[in-house]
Amino acid sequence: MKNTLVNKRDQEFILFEQMAMEQVLSGGAYGGLTREDVLLMRNEAEKMALRVFVPLYAEGDRQGCTFENGQVRIPPGFHEAYRTFVDGGWFTPPEGGPALPVSIRTVCAEFFYAANFSLFTYPGLSAVAAGLIGEFGTDRQKERYGTPLGRGDWTGTMCMNEADAGTDLSAVRTRAKRLPDGSYGITGSKCFITNGDHDLTPNIVHLVLARIEGDPPGMAGLSAFIVPKFRLGEDGRPGAHNDVHTGNIEQKMGIQGSATCTLNFGDNGDCVGELLGRGREGFRVMCGMMDVDHLGVAMQGLGHATAAYEHAAAYAKERIQCASILEMNNPEAKPIPIIGHPDVRRNLLWMKAHVEGMRALNYFTAWCMDMAAVTEGEEGRQDWQSLASFLVPVCKVYCSDTGFLVCSRAMDVYGGYGYCSDYPIEQYLRDCKIASVYEGPNGILALDLVGRRLGERDGAGVKKLFARLEEARQTWPASGPLQGYGPLFADSLRAFQDVTGGFAAAAGSGDILTPVLYASPFLRVLGDLLVAHFLLEGAAVACGKLEVIYQKEGLGDSREGQRALAAAHDDAAFYQGKIAAAKFFANEVLMTVKSRCDAIRAAERAALEMADESF
């Protein structure tokens, strides 16, 4: 497997040349960190990913998880890898150490998502469970459950879905009965539980959504509970089994090394849980880290996409096949690397542009979360929080959908070999697909964006976004390689703003069906608009950097000399690639934004009006 999964140079560019990462690092919450610290952690993450995670990627997929005699077993190599990860301090920062910005955690995590997502699910989801207990738990719960989770000694799950309560959590039927000692008896069944059972750690802490007897139906009646696989003794160690049994493991398309289980609670009437937070606030509790979780799913899409692209680019430079199209009439012409063929180059640039755009989108969203932490003044913090909150569903939906498409394009570069397990592309494709389905199907996230987040705090998030996009556009060069792209972006932004206003007007007039029907196209257009923004913004920075390099090299406006320089000058090659990706995306995708906005505004309703029998 290729030794490059993530373009580290692009990471550095986005953090320190395109984004103002110094504003976060110099802030009070993270003031102890320097650029050198960030790059050191990033490099160590890459080493861990390549040495520990990558070697188990194909092996974990082949071996998968097994279920026999009521026990789930994960791929054998995962045990040592997990312990190496935990011992390396990647699970949580060392006690007493500085808090890590979301941006930096996101940068480091990109390597683990790209290297072996199945393995990364075990510490990743456990960190979410630990965070929820840390936010909503009592001091005793934090000590007894949160601390072992935080150390990586145990793992955690989120148990929400049921057979008849998937997207519609208001239909949850799992019950909680108050017991004399203040605990609760839990009965019910949950499905699609990531890492619901395994032999990796001596205990598993389940966070379970259930309804206390007597509480009302619907979402408002749900509560959250801590339900360990093994009950804890007074010394905090796992003791008696807590009547949590695995019904089966799911036979699924991908992420075979991650155990997806059906769990049965209280079949023998002996499952006990503790209330987490207050009663009837279960959905709020379980969604307490949902934005960070959704950003993680976006990074899953990016991780698979960047790994697939890097592999495809390397393969295209090595695979010899067919003579150049310019030599098609020469019977003596020799075959060339397939990267020399126009259609392959087009596919690779399509992938490069989308990968780099998704990376910038996700990093910027994480940066907004960090800015909310370091900004002084409540209003300023809320503005950054509103912007991050508005962007999160866009990241999740856009990157999970696009990540799958990038993997598909990578398979096209490989041809028939990409469809075979000799190369990792087919596994990337399978493993990536789940990202658009879980943690809220993408259609639901689009509805959440349009129905809730668009109007939060009187539209503070989208207003701040529009202002930032327009402000950035005005700094782009009006001549040179980016000539004409600023006005194109301005026209596209105005078209999207008109659609946004149209949605608000429709809702105000009582027409909720139009925004609902076009929520997914709306989000997709917004994602493309944002990616275009970040690519063009990055290209504007690259133009300035290249001008300095060309002057230093005495090249002037010589196109041939500038292109030749890329072969011997890494920075020149990188910056030229940033400009090429931005121009390609602007012509390939941004050019379509206005017409797609027109299509949404037309509000055609055939999908609603046709009879069910016509489908």
C-alpha positions as CSV (number, residue, x, y, z in Angstrom):
1,M,0.0,0.0,0.0
2,K,1.2,3.5,-0.8
3,N,3.0,5.4,1.9
4,T,1.2,8.6,1.3
5,L,-2.5,8.8,2.3
6,V,-2.8,12.5,3.0
7,N,-1.1,15.5,1.4
8,K,0.7,17.0,4.3
9,R,1.8,20.0,2.3
10,D,-1.8,20.8,1.7
11,Q,-2.6,20.5,5.4
12,E,0.1,23.0,6.2
13,F,-1.1,25.3,3.5
14,I,-4.7,25.4,4.7
15,L,-3.7,25.8,8.3
16,F,-1.0,28.4,8.1
17,E,-1.2,30.1,4.7
18,Q,-4.9,30.1,3.9
19,M,-6.5,30.1,7.4
20,A,-5.4,32.2,10.3
21,M,-4.4,29.3,12.6
22,E,-2.3,31.6,14.7
23,Q,-5.4,33.3,16.0
24,V,-6.4,30.0,17.6
25,L,-3.0,29.0,18.9
26,S,-2.4,32.4,20.5
27,G,-5.9,32.4,22.1
28,G,-6.2,31.9,25.9
29,A,-7.7,28.4,25.6
30,Y,-4.7,27.0,23.5
31,G,-2.0,29.6,24.2
32,G,0.6,27.0,25.0
33,L,0.8,25.5,21.5
34,T,3.0,26.6,18.7
35,R,3.1,25.9,15.0
36,E,6.0,23.5,15.6
37,D,3.9,21.6,18.2
38,V,1.1,21.3,15.7
39,L,3.4,19.9,12.9
40,L,5.1,17.6,15.4
41,M,1.8,16.1,16.5
42,R,0.7,15.8,12.8
43,N,3.9,14.0,11.9
44,E,3.5,11.6,14.8
45,A,-0.1,10.9,13.7
46,E,1.1,10.0,10.3
47,K,3.7,7.6,11.7
48,M,1.1,5.9,13.9
49,A,-1.3,5.6,11.0
50,L,1.3,4.2,8.6
51,R,3.0,1.8,11.0
52,V,0.0,0.6,13.0
53,F,-3.2,1.2,11.2
54,V,-2.4,0.6,7.5
55,P,-1.0,-2.9,7.8
56,L,-4.3,-4.1,9.3
57,Y,-6.6,-2.5,6.8
58,A,-7.0,-5.3,4.2
59,E,-6.4,-8.0,6.8
60,G,-9.1,-6.6,9.1
61,D,-11.5,-6.5,6.1
62,R,-10.7,-10.2,5.1
63,Q,-11.0,-11.5,8.7
64,G,-13.9,-9.3,9.8
65,C,-15.7,-9.8,13.1
66,T,-17.1,-13.1,14.2
67,F,-20.0,-14.1,16.4
68,E,-20.0,-17.4,18.1
69,N,-21.6,-18.7,21.3
70,G,-22.8,-15.2,22.2
71,Q,-19.3,-13.7,21.9
72,V,-18.1,-11.1,19.3
73,R,-14.5,-11.3,18.3
74,I,-12.7,-8.6,16.3
75,P,-9.7,-9.1,14.0
76,P,-6.8,-10.3,16.2
77,G,-4.4,-7.6,15.2
78,F,-6.7,-4.9,16.3
79,H,-6.0,-5.6,20.0
80,E,-2.3,-4.7,19.9
81,A,-3.0,-1.8,17.5
82,Y,-5.6,-0.4,19.8
83,R,-3.3,-0.6,22.8
84,T,-0.5,1.0,20.9
85,F,-2.8,3.9,19.9
86,V,-4.0,4.4,23.5
87,D,-0.5,4.1,25.0
88,G,0.7,6.7,22.4
89,G,-1.6,9.3,24.0
90,W,-3.9,9.6,21.0
91,F,-7.0,8.7,22.8
92,T,-7.0,11.8,25.1
93,P,-4.4,14.4,25.9
94,P,-2.1,13.5,28.9
95,E,-3.4,14.7,32.2
96,G,-2.2,18.2,32.9
97,G,-1.4,18.7,29.2
98,P,-2.7,21.5,27.1
99,A,-6.2,21.1,25.5
100,L,-6.0,20.5,21.8
101,P,-7.9,22.7,19.4
102,V,-10.6,20.9,17.3
103,S,-8.6,22.0,14.3
104,I,-5.5,20.1,15.3
105,R,-7.5,17.0,16.4
106,T,-9.1,17.0,13.0
107,V,-5.8,17.3,11.2
108,C,-4.3,14.4,13.1
109,A,-7.4,12.3,12.8
110,E,-7.4,12.6,9.0
111,F,-4.5,10.1,8.9
112,F,-6.5,7.5,11.0
113,Y,-9.6,7.9,8.9
114,A,-7.6,7.4,5.8
115,A,-5.5,4.5,7.1
116,N,-8.1,2.2,8.7
117,F,-11.5,3.5,9.6
118,S,-12.7,0.2,11.0
119,L,-10.0,0.3,13.6
120,F,-10.5,4.0,14.3
121,T,-14.1,3.5,15.2
122,Y,-13.2,1.9,18.6
123,P,-11.4,4.9,20.1
124,G,-13.3,7.4,18.1
125,L,-16.8,6.5,19.3
126,S,-15.5,5.9,22.8
127,A,-14.2,9.5,23.0
128,V,-17.7,10.7,22.1
129,A,-19.2,8.6,25.0
130,A,-16.6,9.9,27.4
131,G,-17.3,13.4,26.3
132,L,-21.0,13.1,27.0
133,I,-20.4,11.6,30.4
134,G,-18.0,14.4,31.1
135,E,-20.6,17.0,30.1
136,F,-23.8,15.6,31.6
137,G,-22.6,13.0,34.2
138,T,-22.4,13.4,38.0
139,D,-19.0,13.5,39.7
140,R,-19.4,9.8,40.6
141,Q,-20.3,8.9,37.0
142,K,-17.4,10.8,35.6
143,E,-15.1,9.0,38.0
144,R,-16.5,5.5,37.5
145,Y,-17.3,5.6,33.8
146,G,-15.8,8.7,32.2
147,T,-12.3,8.2,33.5
148,P,-11.8,4.6,32.2
149,L,-13.3,5.6,28.9
150,G,-11.1,8.6,28.8
151,R,-8.0,6.5,29.4
152,G,-9.1,4.0,26.7
153,D,-9.3,1.2,29.3
154,W,-13.0,0.6,28.2
155,T,-14.9,1.5,25.1
156,G,-18.3,3.1,24.7
157,T,-21.3,3.1,22.4
158,M,-24.3,5.2,21.4
159,C,-27.5,3.1,21.5
160,M,-30.3,4.9,19.9
161,N,-31.6,3.0,16.9
162,E,-34.2,0.3,17.0
163,A,-35.8,-1.9,14.4
164,D,-38.8,0.4,14.1
165,A,-37.1,3.6,15.3
166,G,-34.2,4.3,13.0
167,T,-34.5,7.9,11.7
168,D,-37.7,8.4,13.7
169,L,-36.3,8.3,17.3
170,S,-39.6,9.4,18.7
171,A,-40.7,5.8,18.1
172,V,-38.1,4.4,20.6
173,R,-39.7,1.6,22.6
174,T,-36.9,0.7,25.0
175,R,-38.2,1.1,28.6
176,A,-36.6,2.2,31.9
177,K,-38.3,1.4,35.2
178,R,-37.4,3.2,38.4
179,L,-35.9,0.9,41.0
180,P,-35.9,1.5,44.8
181,D,-32.2,2.3,44.9
182,G,-32.5,5.1,42.3
183,S,-31.2,3.1,39.4
184,Y,-33.3,2.0,36.5
185,G,-34.2,-1.4,35.0
186,I,-33.7,-1.3,31.3
187,T,-35.5,-3.5,28.8
188,G,-35.5,-3.3,25.0
189,S,-33.5,-4.0,21.8
190,K,-31.2,-1.7,19.9
191,C,-29.8,-2.3,16.4
192,F,-27.0,-1.0,14.2
193,I,-24.8,-0.4,17.3
194,T,-21.3,0.4,16.2
195,N,-18.9,-1.8,18.3
196,G,-21.8,-2.9,20.5
197,D,-19.9,-6.0,21.6
198,H,-16.3,-7.2,21.2
199,D,-13.3,-8.7,23.0
200,L,-11.1,-5.6,22.8
201,T,-11.6,-4.2,26.3
202,P,-12.9,-5.7,29.6
203,N,-16.0,-3.5,29.7
204,I,-18.2,-1.6,27.3
205,V,-20.2,1.4,28.4
206,H,-23.5,1.8,26.5
207,L,-25.3,5.1,26.4
208,V,-28.9,4.1,25.9
209,L,-31.9,6.1,24.8
210,A,-35.0,4.9,26.6
211,R,-38.4,6.0,28.0
212,I,-39.0,6.0,31.7
213,E,-42.3,4.4,32.5
214,G,-45.1,7.0,32.7
215,D,-43.2,9.6,30.6
216,P,-45.0,10.9,27.5
217,P,-44.6,9.6,24.0
218,G,-42.4,11.3,21.4
219,M,-38.9,12.8,21.6
220,A,-39.8,14.9,24.7
221,G,-40.3,11.7,26.8
222,L,-36.9,10.2,26.1
223,S,-34.1,9.9,28.7
224,A,-30.4,8.8,28.4
225,F,-28.9,6.1,30.6
226,I,-25.4,4.7,31.3
227,V,-25.7,0.9,30.9
228,P,-22.4,-1.0,31.3
229,K,-21.9,-4.5,29.9
230,F,-20.6,-5.5,33.3
231,R,-21.8,-3.8,36.5
232,L,-19.2,-2.1,38.6
233,G,-18.2,-3.1,42.1
234,E,-17.6,-0.5,44.8
235,D,-13.9,-0.5,43.7
236,G,-15.0,0.5,40.2
237,R,-14.0,-2.7,38.6
238,P,-16.2,-4.7,36.2
239,G,-18.1,-7.4,38.1
240,A,-21.4,-9.3,37.3
241,H,-22.8,-9.4,33.8
242,N,-25.5,-6.7,33.4
243,D,-28.0,-8.7,31.2
244,V,-26.8,-7.1,28.0
245,H,-26.7,-9.7,25.3
246,T,-25.7,-9.6,21.6
247,G,-28.4,-10.9,19.3
248,N,-26.2,-10.9,16.2
249,I,-23.6,-8.9,14.2
250,E,-24.7,-7.2,11.0
251,Q,-23.6,-8.7,7.7
252,K,-22.7,-5.4,5.9
253,M,-21.1,-3.9,2.8
254,G,-18.0,-2.5,4.4
255,I,-16.1,-1.6,7.6
256,Q,-15.9,-5.3,8.3
257,G,-13.4,-4.9,11.2
258,S,-16.0,-2.8,13.2
259,A,-18.5,-4.9,15.0
260,T,-22.0,-3.6,14.2
261,C,-24.4,-5.4,16.6
262,T,-28.0,-5.9,17.7
263,L,-28.1,-5.6,21.5
264,N,-30.8,-6.9,23.8
265,F,-31.2,-5.3,27.2
266,G,-32.9,-7.0,30.1
267,D,-34.1,-10.3,28.5
268,N,-33.8,-11.8,31.9
269,G,-35.1,-8.8,33.8
270,D,-31.7,-8.0,35.3
271,C,-30.3,-5.0,33.3
272,V,-29.6,-1.9,35.3
273,G,-28.7,1.6,34.2
274,E,-28.0,5.0,35.6
275,L,-29.8,8.2,34.4
276,L,-27.4,10.4,32.5
277,G,-28.4,14.1,32.9
278,R,-32.0,14.9,33.7
279,G,-35.0,12.9,32.8
280,R,-36.8,13.7,29.5
281,E,-33.7,15.3,28.1
282,G,-32.3,12.2,26.5
283,F,-32.2,13.5,23.0
284,R,-30.4,16.7,24.1
285,V,-27.9,14.6,26.1
286,M,-27.2,12.1,23.3
287,C,-26.8,14.9,20.8
288,G,-24.5,16.9,23.1
289,M,-21.5,16.2,20.9
290,M,-23.4,15.7,17.6
291,D,-21.7,18.5,15.8
292,V,-18.2,17.1,16.6
293,D,-19.5,13.7,15.7
294,H,-20.9,14.9,12.3
295,L,-17.6,16.6,11.6
296,G,-16.0,13.2,12.2
297,V,-18.2,11.6,9.7
298,A,-17.3,14.3,7.2
299,M,-13.6,13.4,7.9
300,Q,-14.4,9.8,7.2
301,G,-15.6,10.8,3.8
302,L,-12.5,12.9,3.3
303,G,-10.2,10.2,4.7
304,H,-11.3,7.6,2.2
305,A,-11.3,10.1,-0.6
306,T,-7.8,11.3,0.0
307,A,-6.4,7.8,0.3
308,A,-8.1,6.7,-2.9
309,Y,-6.9,9.8,-4.7
310,E,-3.3,9.5,-3.6
311,H,-3.3,5.8,-4.6
312,A,-4.8,6.6,-8.0
313,A,-2.4,9.4,-8.7
314,A,0.6,7.2,-7.9
315,Y,-0.8,4.3,-9.9
316,A,-1.4,6.5,-12.9
317,K,2.3,7.6,-12.9
318,E,3.4,4.0,-12.9
319,R,0.9,2.1,-15.0
320,I,2.1,1.8,-18.7
321,Q,-0.8,1.5,-21.2
322,C,-1.5,2.7,-24.7
323,A,0.5,5.2,-26.8
324,S,-0.2,8.9,-26.6
325,I,-3.3,10.1,-28.5
326,L,-0.9,12.4,-30.4
327,E,0.9,9.3,-31.7
328,M,-2.2,7.3,-32.6
329,N,-1.1,7.0,-36.2
330,N,2.4,5.9,-35.4
331,P,2.6,2.1,-35.3
332,E,6.1,2.4,-33.6
333,A,4.9,4.6,-30.8
334,K,5.5,3.1,-27.3
335,P,2.9,3.0,-24.5
336,I,3.1,5.7,-21.9
337,P,2.1,6.1,-18.2
338,I,-1.7,6.5,-18.2
339,I,-1.3,9.9,-16.5
340,G,-0.4,11.1,-19.9
341,H,-3.9,10.4,-21.3
342,P,-6.3,13.3,-21.2
343,D,-9.3,11.5,-19.7
344,V,-7.2,10.1,-16.8
345,R,-5.7,13.5,-16.1
346,R,-9.2,15.0,-16.1
347,N,-10.4,12.3,-13.6
348,L,-7.3,12.9,-11.3
349,L,-7.8,16.7,-11.3
350,W,-11.5,16.2,-10.5
351,M,-10.5,14.1,-7.5
352,K,-7.7,16.5,-6.5
353,A,-10.0,19.5,-6.6
354,H,-12.7,17.9,-4.5
355,V,-10.3,16.4,-2.0
356,E,-8.6,19.7,-1.4
357,G,-11.9,21.6,-1.3
358,M,-13.4,19.1,1.3
359,R,-10.2,19.3,3.4
360,A,-10.4,23.1,3.5
361,L,-14.2,23.0,4.3
362,N,-13.7,20.6,7.2
363,Y,-10.7,22.4,8.6
364,F,-12.4,25.8,8.4
365,T,-15.4,24.4,10.2
366,A,-13.2,23.0,13.0
367,W,-11.4,26.4,13.1
368,C,-14.7,28.1,13.6
369,M,-15.3,25.9,16.6
370,D,-11.9,26.9,18.0
371,M,-12.6,30.6,17.3
372,A,-15.7,30.2,19.4
373,A,-13.5,29.0,22.3
374,V,-10.9,31.8,22.0
375,T,-13.0,34.8,21.1
376,E,-13.7,37.2,24.0
377,G,-17.3,38.4,24.5
378,E,-20.4,36.3,24.4
379,E,-21.8,37.8,21.2
380,G,-18.6,37.1,19.3
381,R,-18.5,33.5,20.6
382,Q,-22.1,32.9,19.6
383,D,-21.4,34.2,16.1
384,W,-18.6,31.7,15.6
385,Q,-20.7,28.9,17.1
386,S,-23.6,29.8,14.8
387,L,-21.3,29.7,11.8
388,A,-19.9,26.3,12.8
389,S,-23.3,25.0,13.6
390,F,-24.6,26.0,10.1
391,L,-21.6,24.4,8.4
392,V,-21.5,21.1,10.2
393,P,-24.4,19.4,8.3
394,V,-22.9,20.7,5.0
395,C,-19.6,19.0,5.9
396,K,-21.2,15.8,6.8
397,V,-23.5,15.4,3.8
398,Y,-21.2,16.9,1.2
399,C,-18.0,15.0,2.2
400,S,-19.7,11.7,2.7
401,D,-21.4,11.9,-0.7
402,T,-18.4,13.3,-2.5
403,G,-16.0,11.0,-0.8
404,F,-17.8,8.0,-2.3
405,L,-17.7,9.6,-5.7
406,V,-14.0,10.2,-5.4
407,C,-13.4,6.5,-4.6
408,S,-15.5,5.6,-7.6
409,R,-13.4,7.8,-9.9
410,A,-10.3,6.3,-8.4
411,M,-11.6,2.9,-9.4
412,D,-12.0,4.2,-12.9
413,V,-8.4,5.2,-13.0
414,Y,-7.3,1.7,-12.1
415,G,-9.8,0.1,-14.5
416,G,-10.5,-3.6,-13.9
417,Y,-7.7,-3.8,-11.3
418,G,-9.5,-1.3,-9.1
419,Y,-12.5,-3.6,-9.0
420,C,-10.3,-6.4,-7.5
421,S,-9.1,-6.8,-4.0
422,D,-5.4,-6.8,-5.2
423,Y,-5.6,-3.0,-4.7
424,P,-7.3,-1.1,-1.9
425,I,-9.7,1.0,-4.0
426,E,-12.7,-1.4,-3.8
427,Q,-12.4,-1.5,0.0
428,Y,-12.3,2.3,0.2
429,L,-15.4,2.4,-1.9
430,R,-17.3,-0.1,0.3
431,D,-16.0,1.4,3.6
432,C,-16.9,5.0,2.6
433,K,-20.5,4.4,1.7
434,I,-21.8,4.0,5.2
435,A,-20.8,7.7,6.0
436,S,-23.9,9.0,4.0
437,V,-26.2,6.6,5.9
438,Y,-25.4,6.7,9.6
439,E,-25.3,9.5,12.2
440,G,-28.4,10.8,10.5
441,P,-29.0,9.9,6.8
442,N,-27.9,12.7,4.5
443,G,-31.5,13.6,3.6
444,I,-32.3,14.2,7.3
445,L,-29.2,16.4,7.7
446,A,-30.3,18.5,4.7
447,L,-33.8,18.9,6.3
448,D,-32.1,19.9,9.5
449,L,-30.1,22.6,7.7
450,V,-33.1,24.1,6.0
451,G,-35.7,23.6,8.7
452,R,-33.7,24.6,11.8
453,R,-30.1,25.8,11.3
454,L,-30.9,28.2,8.5
455,G,-33.0,30.3,10.8
456,E,-31.2,29.9,14.1
457,R,-30.5,33.2,15.9
458,D,-32.3,35.0,13.2
459,G,-30.0,33.4,10.5
460,A,-26.8,34.5,12.3
461,G,-24.8,31.6,10.9
462,V,-25.8,32.0,7.2
463,K,-25.4,35.8,7.4
464,K,-21.9,35.5,8.8
465,L,-21.1,33.0,6.1
466,F,-22.3,35.2,3.3
467,A,-20.4,38.2,4.6
468,R,-17.2,36.2,4.9
469,L,-17.6,34.8,1.4
470,E,-18.1,38.3,-0.1
471,E,-15.2,39.8,1.9
472,A,-12.8,37.1,0.8
473,R,-13.9,37.4,-2.9
474,Q,-12.9,41.1,-3.0
475,T,-9.3,40.2,-2.2
476,W,-8.8,37.8,-5.2
477,P,-6.7,39.1,-8.0
478,A,-8.7,40.5,-10.9
479,S,-5.9,39.6,-13.4
480,G,-3.6,36.8,-14.0
481,P,-4.6,33.1,-13.7
482,L,-7.7,33.9,-11.8
483,Q,-9.0,36.6,-14.1
484,G,-12.8,36.3,-14.4
485,Y,-13.4,33.9,-11.6
486,G,-14.2,36.6,-9.0
487,P,-17.2,37.8,-10.9
488,L,-18.3,34.2,-11.6
489,F,-18.3,33.5,-7.9
490,A,-20.1,36.7,-7.2
491,D,-22.9,35.8,-9.6
492,S,-23.1,32.3,-8.1
493,L,-23.3,33.6,-4.6
494,R,-26.1,36.1,-5.5
495,A,-28.0,33.2,-7.1
496,F,-27.7,31.1,-4.0
497,Q,-28.7,34.0,-1.8
498,D,-31.8,34.4,-3.9
499,V,-32.7,30.8,-3.3
500,T,-32.1,31.2,0.5
501,G,-34.4,34.2,0.6
502,G,-37.0,32.2,-1.5
503,F,-36.9,29.4,1.1
504,A,-37.6,31.9,3.9
505,A,-40.4,33.5,1.9
506,A,-42.0,30.1,1.1
507,A,-41.9,29.1,4.8
508,G,-43.4,32.5,5.8
509,S,-46.3,32.0,3.4
510,G,-47.0,28.5,4.8
511,D,-45.4,26.6,1.9
512,I,-43.1,24.2,3.8
513,L,-43.1,21.5,1.1
514,T,-40.9,23.4,-1.4
515,P,-37.9,23.9,1.1
516,V,-38.4,20.3,2.2
517,L,-38.4,18.9,-1.4
518,Y,-35.3,20.8,-2.4
519,A,-33.4,20.6,0.8
520,S,-30.8,18.1,-0.5
521,P,-30.2,20.0,-3.8
522,F,-29.9,23.2,-1.7
523,L,-27.2,21.7,0.5
524,R,-25.4,20.2,-2.5
525,V,-25.3,23.6,-4.2
526,L,-24.1,25.2,-1.0
527,G,-21.3,22.6,-0.7
528,D,-20.1,23.2,-4.2
529,L,-20.2,27.0,-3.6
530,L,-18.1,26.6,-0.5
531,V,-15.6,24.3,-2.1
532,A,-15.3,26.8,-5.0
533,H,-14.7,29.6,-2.4
534,F,-12.0,27.7,-0.6
535,L,-10.2,26.6,-3.8
536,L,-10.3,30.1,-5.3
537,E,-9.2,31.6,-1.9
538,G,-6.3,29.1,-1.8
539,A,-5.4,29.8,-5.4
540,A,-5.3,33.6,-4.7
541,V,-2.7,32.9,-2.0
542,A,-0.8,30.6,-4.3
543,C,-0.7,33.3,-7.0
544,G,1.1,35.6,-4.6
545,K,3.5,32.9,-3.5
546,L,4.3,31.9,-7.1
547,E,5.0,35.5,-8.2
548,V,7.7,35.7,-5.6
549,I,9.2,32.3,-6.7
550,Y,9.1,33.3,-10.4
551,Q,10.8,36.6,-9.7
552,K,13.5,34.9,-7.7
553,E,14.1,32.4,-10.5
554,G,14.0,35.1,-13.2
555,L,11.2,33.5,-15.1
556,G,8.9,36.4,-15.8
557,D,5.8,35.4,-17.8
558,S,7.4,32.4,-19.5
559,R,4.8,29.6,-19.4
560,E,7.2,27.0,-20.5
561,G,9.7,28.0,-17.9
562,Q,7.1,28.1,-15.1
563,R,5.9,24.6,-16.0
564,A,9.5,23.3,-16.2
565,L,10.3,24.8,-12.8
566,A,7.7,22.5,-11.2
567,A,9.9,19.4,-11.9
568,A,12.7,20.8,-9.7
569,H,10.9,23.1,-7.2
570,D,8.4,21.5,-4.8
571,D,6.7,24.7,-3.8
572,A,6.2,25.8,-7.4
573,A,4.6,22.5,-8.2
574,F,2.4,22.7,-5.2
575,Y,1.2,26.2,-5.8
576,Q,0.6,25.5,-9.5
577,G,-1.5,22.6,-8.5
578,K,-3.6,24.8,-6.2
579,I,-4.3,27.2,-9.1
580,A,-5.1,24.4,-11.5
581,A,-7.5,22.7,-9.1
582,A,-9.4,26.0,-8.5
583,K,-9.7,26.8,-12.2
584,F,-10.9,23.3,-13.0
585,F,-13.5,23.3,-10.3
586,A,-14.7,26.8,-11.2
587,N,-15.3,25.7,-14.8
588,E,-16.5,22.2,-14.1
589,V,-18.8,22.9,-11.1
590,L,-19.1,26.6,-10.1
591,M,-20.3,27.4,-13.6
592,T,-23.4,25.2,-13.0
593,V,-24.4,26.8,-9.7
594,K,-26.6,29.6,-11.1
595,S,-28.6,27.2,-13.3
596,R,-29.0,24.8,-10.5
597,C,-30.3,27.6,-8.3
598,D,-32.7,28.5,-11.1
599,A,-34.0,24.9,-11.0
600,I,-34.6,25.1,-7.3
601,R,-36.4,28.4,-7.6
602,A,-38.6,26.9,-10.3
603,A,-40.0,24.7,-7.5
604,E,-41.2,21.9,-9.9
605,R,-43.3,19.4,-7.9
606,A,-43.5,16.3,-10.1
607,A,-42.0,14.2,-7.3
608,L,-44.8,15.2,-5.0
609,E,-47.7,15.2,-7.4
610,M,-47.2,11.8,-9.2
611,A,-49.1,8.8,-7.8
612,D,-47.3,6.3,-5.7
613,E,-48.1,3.6,-8.3
614,S,-46.2,5.6,-10.9
615,F,-42.9,5.0,-9.2
